[in-house]
Amino acid sequence: MPARHALSPLVGAFTALDGEQPRLLNIWAYASLEDRSRIRGEAVAKGLWPPKGGPANLTKMTSTVCAPTAFSPLK
């Protein structure tokens, strides 16, 4: 986590235990979509993403891009 956090800050990591299977939610901050693409490429190049053994376990993973509202402290 520290090496990944050095590329972009982790805003939050959450777990939901209700439903059929536990779910994880990680929120990472990026200055822009271009910044996100660049940093994710850098993480792949450095071997930080996907995690070791991860691709086989990430088949149900989804990614959603969100933008903060005008009043958000994340802006």
Stockholm file with secondary structure:
# STOCKHOLM 1.0

chainA/1-75         MPARHALSPLVGAFTALDGEQPRLLNIWAYASLEDRSRIRGEAVAKGLWPPKGGPANLTKMTSTVCAPTAFSPLK
#=GR chainA/1-75 SS CHHHHHHSCEEEEEEECCSSSCEEEEEECCSSHHHHHHHHHHHHHTTCSSCTTCGGGCTTCCCCCCCCCTTCTTC
#=GC SS_cons        CHHHHHHSCEEEEEEECCSSSCEEEEEECCSSHHHHHHHHHHHHHTTCSSCTTCGGGCTTCCCCCCCCCTTCTTC
//
